[in-house]
Amino acid sequence: MLVVLTSLAGCLPVSVRPSVGPPASPRASATTTRPGDESVTVQWVIDGDTFSARTSSGRTVTVRLLGIDAPEVDREDVSESDCGADRSTQALERLVAKRRVVLVRDPVADATDRFARLLRYVATDATPDVAEHLVETGMVAAWYPRGEPTPTRFTTYQKLEDAARASRTGLWARCETIGR
């Protein structure tokens, strides 16, 4: 039976074919998990693209949302916060703070950054792609480090940023740049 189903999969419409890897569209359900996805509980939000979370084994990890960059929050080594840093941080807090979220690994992007943060897409029951929502609402910019593999969802994020910037949505109404 498996052989028959497998051979028929190529004949099925795209909407009913089995999926492999991360969602083809960032709008896929957050409750759809795949091998390599991990559910964690957000402890606190550090800034508009980074948070600390606890894994099911009790380990604390730092997660950096893949494919975006947020304005930097005032730190000891920086004289003041970037334009919109507080609003960007608050936007991420509203979406994930103290919630259980699903971390989704990109098949081509690096798993961690130079600071040992996990680089992941993040989904909640209410928001299938947290980074996409933040870009679309003008709270963060589409971005990834030069020389690194291009995240799978980056093109979508870039198109959403272009639209948000053109319509002066969110931080684009008052900030010349967001993040880098």
C-alpha positions as CSV (number, residue, x, y, z in Angstrom):
1,M,0.0,0.0,0.0
2,L,2.8,2.4,0.8
3,V,4.3,1.8,-2.6
4,V,1.0,2.7,-4.3
5,L,0.6,5.8,-2.2
6,T,4.2,6.9,-2.8
7,S,3.8,6.4,-6.6
8,L,0.5,8.3,-6.6
9,A,2.0,11.3,-4.6
10,G,3.4,12.7,-7.9
11,C,-0.1,12.7,-9.3
12,L,-1.7,14.5,-6.4
13,P,-2.5,18.2,-6.4
14,V,0.1,20.2,-4.6
15,S,-2.3,20.9,-1.7
16,V,-2.5,17.2,-0.7
17,R,1.1,16.1,-1.4
18,P,3.1,15.1,1.6
19,S,5.4,17.9,2.7
20,V,9.2,17.7,3.2
21,G,11.4,20.2,5.0
22,P,10.2,23.6,6.3
23,P,6.8,24.9,5.1
24,A,6.8,26.1,1.4
25,S,4.9,29.0,2.7
26,P,5.7,30.7,6.0
27,R,1.9,30.8,6.6
28,A,1.7,27.0,7.3
29,S,0.3,26.0,10.7
30,A,2.4,26.4,13.7
31,T,1.1,23.1,15.0
32,T,2.6,21.3,12.1
33,T,6.0,20.0,13.3
34,R,8.7,18.2,11.4
35,P,11.8,16.3,12.4
36,G,14.2,18.8,13.9
37,D,11.5,21.2,15.1
38,E,11.7,21.8,18.8
39,S,9.1,23.2,21.2
40,V,10.5,25.6,23.9
41,T,9.1,28.0,26.5
42,V,10.1,31.6,26.1
43,Q,11.5,33.0,29.3
44,W,12.2,36.6,28.3
45,V,12.7,38.7,25.2
46,I,16.1,40.3,24.8
47,D,15.3,42.6,21.9
48,G,13.2,42.6,18.7
49,D,14.8,39.5,17.2
50,T,16.3,37.5,20.1
51,F,14.9,35.7,23.2
52,S,15.9,33.3,25.9
53,A,13.9,30.0,26.2
54,R,13.9,26.8,28.2
55,T,13.9,23.5,26.4
56,S,11.8,20.4,27.5
57,S,15.0,19.0,29.0
58,G,15.4,22.2,31.1
59,R,18.3,23.7,29.2
60,T,18.3,27.4,28.6
61,V,19.0,28.5,25.0
62,T,19.2,31.9,23.2
63,V,17.2,32.1,20.0
64,R,17.8,34.6,17.2
65,L,15.0,34.8,14.7
66,L,16.4,33.8,11.3
67,G,16.2,36.2,8.3
68,I,15.6,39.4,10.2
69,D,17.3,42.2,12.1
70,A,15.8,44.5,14.7
71,P,17.0,47.8,16.1
72,E,19.6,47.5,18.8
73,V,18.5,48.1,22.4
74,D,20.7,50.4,24.6
75,R,23.6,48.3,25.9
76,E,26.6,49.2,28.0
77,D,28.8,49.4,24.8
78,V,26.3,51.5,22.9
79,S,25.4,55.1,23.8
80,E,21.7,54.9,23.0
81,S,19.1,52.5,21.5
82,D,18.5,52.5,17.7
83,C,15.3,54.2,16.4
84,G,12.4,52.0,17.3
85,A,14.3,49.5,19.5
86,D,11.7,49.6,22.4
87,R,8.7,49.2,20.0
88,S,10.4,46.3,18.2
89,T,11.2,44.5,21.5
90,Q,7.6,45.1,22.7
91,A,6.2,43.7,19.4
92,L,8.2,40.4,19.9
93,E,7.2,40.3,23.6
94,R,3.5,40.5,22.6
95,L,3.9,37.5,20.3
96,V,6.1,35.1,22.3
97,A,6.7,36.2,25.9
98,K,6.1,33.3,28.4
99,R,4.6,31.2,25.6
100,R,5.4,27.8,24.2
101,V,6.8,28.2,20.7
102,V,8.0,25.9,18.0
103,L,11.6,26.5,16.7
104,V,11.9,25.5,13.0
105,R,15.3,24.9,11.5
106,D,16.1,26.1,8.0
107,P,17.5,23.4,5.7
108,V,20.2,25.7,4.2
109,A,21.0,28.3,6.8
110,D,23.5,27.8,9.7
111,A,22.1,26.3,12.8
112,T,23.9,28.8,15.1
113,D,25.5,32.2,14.8
114,R,29.0,33.3,16.1
115,F,27.5,34.0,19.5
116,A,26.1,30.4,19.8
117,R,22.5,31.5,19.5
118,L,20.1,29.2,17.7
119,L,19.1,30.6,14.3
120,R,15.5,29.5,13.8
121,Y,12.1,30.4,12.4
122,V,9.6,30.7,15.3
123,A,5.9,29.7,15.2
124,T,3.1,30.1,17.8
125,D,-0.4,28.8,17.6
126,A,-1.6,32.3,16.7
127,T,1.4,33.3,14.5
128,P,2.7,30.7,12.1
129,D,5.9,32.8,11.3
130,V,6.8,35.3,13.9
131,A,9.6,36.9,11.9
132,E,7.3,37.3,8.9
133,H,4.7,39.1,11.0
134,L,7.3,41.4,12.4
135,V,8.6,42.3,9.0
136,E,5.1,42.8,7.6
137,T,4.2,45.1,10.4
138,G,7.4,47.2,10.0
139,M,9.0,46.2,13.3
140,V,12.1,44.6,11.9
141,A,14.0,44.4,8.6
142,A,14.7,41.4,6.4
143,W,18.4,40.6,6.8
144,Y,21.1,37.9,7.0
145,P,24.9,38.1,7.3
146,R,26.8,38.6,4.1
147,G,28.7,35.4,3.1
148,E,26.2,33.1,5.0
149,P,23.7,30.9,3.2
150,T,20.5,32.7,2.2
151,P,17.7,31.6,4.5
152,T,14.9,29.9,2.6
153,R,12.3,32.5,3.6
154,F,14.4,35.5,3.0
155,T,12.9,36.4,-0.4
156,T,9.4,36.5,1.2
157,Y,10.7,38.7,4.1
158,Q,12.4,41.1,1.6
159,K,9.2,41.5,-0.4
160,L,7.3,42.2,2.8
161,E,9.9,44.7,4.0
162,D,9.7,46.5,0.6
163,A,5.9,46.8,1.0
164,A,6.1,48.0,4.6
165,R,8.8,50.5,3.8
166,A,6.9,51.9,0.8
167,S,3.7,52.3,2.8
168,R,5.6,53.6,5.9
169,T,4.2,50.9,8.1
170,G,5.4,50.6,11.7
171,L,8.8,51.9,12.4
172,W,9.3,52.9,8.8
173,A,7.0,55.8,9.5
174,R,9.7,57.4,11.7
175,C,13.0,55.5,11.3
176,E,15.3,55.8,8.3
177,T,16.7,52.3,8.9
178,I,15.7,49.4,11.0
179,G,18.5,47.3,12.4
180,R,21.6,47.4,10.3
